Amino acid sequence: MGLFAYPPKREPFATAGNYRSDITSFLDELKKKHVDLEERQRKGRVLLWDCEPIDLDERRANASSTVQFLRNSSL
């Protein structure tokens, strides 16, 4: 080959093991300050997302079984 080989040879990313993003550092510090943070997150998730699946047949049956009340003006 000539002077330039294609694709160019790249050196392995030597700093990958030493690099820490600002976000990673922030999250690590936050977890150190609030050791119960992950447990609180799990509890919050249970409240919002971990629910029983909705049975659509049961929902339809409940919706169709409603009783309409008539207002009786004589009572």
Residue frames as a rotation matrix with the C-alpha (Angstrom) as fourth column:
MET 1
0.577 0.817 0.000 0.00
0.817 -0.577 0.000 0.00
0.000 0.000 -1.000 0.00
GLY 2
0.132 -0.482 0.866 0.95
0.382 -0.782 -0.493 3.59
0.915 0.396 0.081 -0.36
LEU 3
-0.802 -0.482 0.354 1.50
-0.054 -0.531 -0.846 6.15
0.595 -0.697 0.400 2.35
PHE 4
-0.509 0.714 0.482 -2.14
-0.849 -0.323 -0.419 6.11
-0.143 -0.622 0.770 3.44
ALA 5
-0.956 0.243 -0.161 -3.95
0.216 0.961 0.171 2.92
0.196 0.128 -0.972 4.20
TYR 6
-0.417 0.884 0.212 -7.73
-0.860 -0.459 0.222 2.81
0.293 -0.090 0.952 4.07
PRO 7
0.795 0.507 0.334 -9.41
0.171 -0.715 0.678 2.48
0.582 -0.481 -0.655 6.47
PRO 8
0.032 -0.845 0.534 -6.95
-0.564 -0.456 -0.688 4.26
0.825 -0.279 -0.491 8.71
LYS 9
-0.161 -0.182 -0.970 -5.52
0.601 0.762 -0.242 2.25
0.783 -0.622 -0.013 11.56
ARG 10
0.399 0.349 0.848 -6.80
-0.430 -0.746 0.509 3.49
0.810 -0.567 -0.148 14.87
GLU 11
-0.774 -0.633 0.005 -5.17
-0.227 0.270 -0.936 3.20
0.591 -0.725 -0.352 18.22
PRO 12
-0.153 0.729 -0.667 -7.30
0.791 0.495 0.360 1.56
0.593 -0.472 -0.652 20.91
PHE 13
0.365 0.383 0.848 -9.11
-0.148 -0.876 0.459 4.11
0.919 -0.293 -0.263 23.04
ALA 14
-0.416 -0.717 -0.559 -6.65
0.431 0.385 -0.816 4.14
0.801 -0.580 0.149 25.91
THR 15
-0.915 0.014 0.404 -8.52
-0.315 -0.653 -0.689 6.59
0.254 -0.757 0.602 28.12
ALA 16
-0.094 0.965 -0.243 -11.81
-0.321 0.202 0.925 4.69
0.942 0.165 0.291 28.10
GLY 17
0.067 0.091 -0.994 -11.05
0.720 0.685 0.111 3.02
0.691 -0.723 -0.020 31.43
ASN 18
-0.685 -0.447 -0.575 -10.12
0.725 -0.496 -0.478 6.29
-0.071 -0.744 0.664 33.11
TYR 19
-0.822 0.386 0.419 -12.90
-0.126 -0.840 0.527 8.49
0.556 0.381 0.739 31.73
ARG 20
-0.487 0.750 -0.447 -15.85
0.833 0.245 -0.496 9.38
-0.263 -0.614 -0.744 33.98
SER 21
-0.310 0.454 0.835 -18.57
0.501 -0.669 0.550 11.63
0.808 0.589 -0.020 32.68
ASP 22
-0.836 0.066 0.545 -19.95
-0.401 -0.751 -0.524 14.45
0.375 -0.657 0.654 34.78
ILE 23
0.185 0.983 -0.009 -23.30
-0.783 0.153 0.604 12.66
0.594 -0.105 0.797 34.94
THR 24
0.346 -0.130 -0.929 -21.70
0.286 0.958 -0.027 9.46
0.894 -0.256 0.369 36.25
SER 25
-0.734 -0.667 -0.128 -19.79
0.366 -0.231 -0.901 11.41
0.571 -0.709 0.414 38.89
PHE 26
-0.562 0.606 0.563 -22.94
-0.719 -0.694 0.030 13.29
0.409 -0.388 0.826 39.90
LEU 27
0.452 0.797 -0.399 -24.98
-0.504 0.598 0.624 10.08
0.736 -0.081 0.672 40.24
ASP 28
-0.011 -0.547 -0.837 -22.24
0.527 0.708 -0.470 8.40
0.849 -0.447 0.281 42.28
GLU 29
-0.915 -0.327 0.239 -22.07
0.016 -0.619 -0.785 11.37
0.404 -0.714 0.572 44.66
LEU 30
-0.213 0.929 0.301 -25.87
-0.840 -0.332 0.429 11.48
0.498 -0.162 0.852 44.92
LYS 31
0.498 0.379 -0.780 -25.99
-0.069 0.914 0.400 7.78
0.864 -0.146 0.481 45.83
LYS 32
-0.460 -0.721 -0.519 -23.32
0.558 0.220 -0.800 8.30
0.691 -0.657 0.301 48.48
LYS 33
-0.879 0.160 0.450 -25.26
-0.381 -0.803 -0.458 11.17
0.288 -0.574 0.767 50.04
HIS 34
0.031 0.966 0.258 -28.60
-0.988 0.069 -0.140 9.37
-0.153 -0.251 0.956 49.86
VAL 35
-0.853 -0.509 0.113 -27.92
-0.497 0.859 0.124 5.70
-0.160 0.050 -0.986 50.47
ASP 36
-0.437 0.771 0.462 -31.64
0.249 0.598 -0.762 4.86
-0.864 -0.218 -0.454 50.41
LEU 37
-0.348 0.281 -0.894 -32.19
-0.735 -0.674 0.075 6.43
-0.582 0.683 0.441 46.98
GLU 38
-0.797 0.005 -0.604 -32.37
-0.476 0.610 0.634 3.19
0.371 0.793 -0.483 45.02
GLU 39
-0.817 0.541 -0.199 -34.80
0.564 0.678 -0.471 1.64
-0.119 -0.497 -0.859 47.51
ARG 40
-0.295 0.719 -0.630 -37.05
-0.015 -0.663 -0.749 4.71
-0.955 -0.211 0.206 47.27
GLN 41
-0.518 0.066 -0.853 -36.91
-0.837 -0.244 0.489 4.49
-0.176 0.968 0.182 43.48
ARG 42
-0.932 0.166 -0.323 -37.99
0.060 0.947 0.316 0.83
0.359 0.275 -0.892 43.62
LYS 43
-0.577 0.757 -0.306 -40.91
0.572 0.107 -0.813 1.68
-0.583 -0.644 -0.495 45.93
GLY 44
-0.263 0.454 -0.851 -41.99
-0.474 -0.829 -0.296 4.48
-0.840 0.326 0.433 43.60
ARG 45
-0.758 -0.055 -0.650 -41.83
-0.631 0.316 0.709 2.18
0.166 0.947 -0.274 40.62
VAL 46
-0.877 0.465 -0.119 -44.04
0.480 0.851 -0.215 -0.37
0.001 -0.245 -0.969 42.36
LEU 47
-0.335 0.784 -0.522 -46.65
0.250 -0.461 -0.852 2.34
-0.909 -0.415 -0.042 42.98
LEU 48
-0.075 0.280 -0.957 -46.66
-0.681 -0.715 -0.155 3.61
-0.728 0.641 0.244 39.41
TRP 49
-0.218 -0.171 -0.961 -45.83
-0.963 0.198 0.183 0.71
0.159 0.965 -0.208 37.12
ASP 50
-0.937 -0.204 -0.283 -46.03
-0.177 0.977 -0.118 -2.71
0.301 -0.061 -0.952 38.75
CYS 51
-0.301 0.923 0.241 -49.79
-0.856 -0.151 -0.494 -3.26
-0.420 -0.355 0.836 38.55
GLU 52
-0.314 0.325 0.892 -51.98
0.235 0.937 -0.258 -6.22
-0.920 0.129 -0.370 37.79
PRO 53
-0.995 -0.021 0.101 -52.82
0.103 -0.174 0.979 -6.49
-0.003 0.985 0.175 34.10
ILE 54
-0.417 0.895 -0.156 -56.26
-0.730 -0.432 -0.529 -5.27
-0.541 -0.106 0.834 33.09
ASP 55
-0.705 0.327 0.629 -58.71
0.478 0.875 0.081 -7.98
-0.524 0.358 -0.773 32.07
LEU 56
-0.922 0.300 -0.245 -60.52
-0.387 -0.727 0.567 -6.42
-0.008 0.618 0.786 29.11
ASP 57
-0.485 0.786 -0.383 -63.37
0.258 0.548 0.796 -8.95
0.835 0.287 -0.469 29.20
GLU 58
-0.256 0.348 -0.902 -64.01
0.967 0.082 -0.243 -8.19
-0.011 -0.934 -0.357 32.85
ARG 59
-0.826 -0.086 -0.557 -63.88
0.148 -0.987 -0.067 -4.46
-0.544 -0.138 0.827 32.14
ARG 60
-0.814 0.565 -0.137 -66.45
-0.296 -0.200 0.934 -4.84
0.500 0.801 0.330 29.34
ALA 61
-0.277 0.726 -0.630 -68.71
0.655 0.622 0.429 -6.92
0.704 -0.294 -0.647 31.59
ASN 62
-0.430 0.072 -0.900 -68.51
0.810 -0.410 -0.420 -4.33
-0.399 -0.909 0.118 34.37
ALA 63
-0.934 0.052 -0.353 -69.25
-0.168 -0.936 0.308 -1.48
-0.314 0.347 0.883 31.97
SER 64
-0.654 0.715 -0.246 -72.27
-0.229 0.123 0.966 -3.24
0.721 0.688 0.083 30.48
SER 65
-0.252 0.562 -0.787 -73.71
0.759 0.620 0.199 -4.23
0.600 -0.547 -0.583 33.85
THR 66
-0.995 -0.086 -0.055 -74.25
0.101 -0.785 -0.612 -0.73
0.009 -0.614 0.789 35.17
VAL 67
-0.189 0.974 -0.122 -77.70
0.982 0.185 -0.049 0.07
-0.025 -0.129 -0.991 36.43
GLN 68
-0.731 0.034 0.682 -79.33
0.159 -0.963 0.218 3.34
0.664 0.268 0.698 35.52
PHE 69
-0.588 0.517 -0.623 -81.29
0.723 -0.011 -0.691 4.94
-0.364 -0.856 -0.367 38.31
LEU 70
-0.221 0.631 0.744 -84.43
0.586 -0.524 0.618 6.87
0.779 0.573 -0.254 37.56
ARG 71
-0.996 -0.065 0.053 -85.19
0.004 -0.665 -0.747 9.94
0.084 -0.744 0.663 39.56
ASN 72
-0.216 0.964 -0.153 -88.56
0.840 0.264 0.475 9.72
0.498 -0.026 -0.867 41.12
SER 73
-0.683 -0.074 0.727 -89.90
-0.063 -0.985 -0.159 13.14
0.728 -0.154 0.668 41.86
SER 74
0.383 0.917 0.115 -92.64
-0.259 -0.013 0.966 11.79
0.887 -0.399 0.232 44.11
LEU 75
0.344 -0.280 -0.896 -90.22
0.775 0.623 0.102 10.60
0.530 -0.730 0.431 46.79
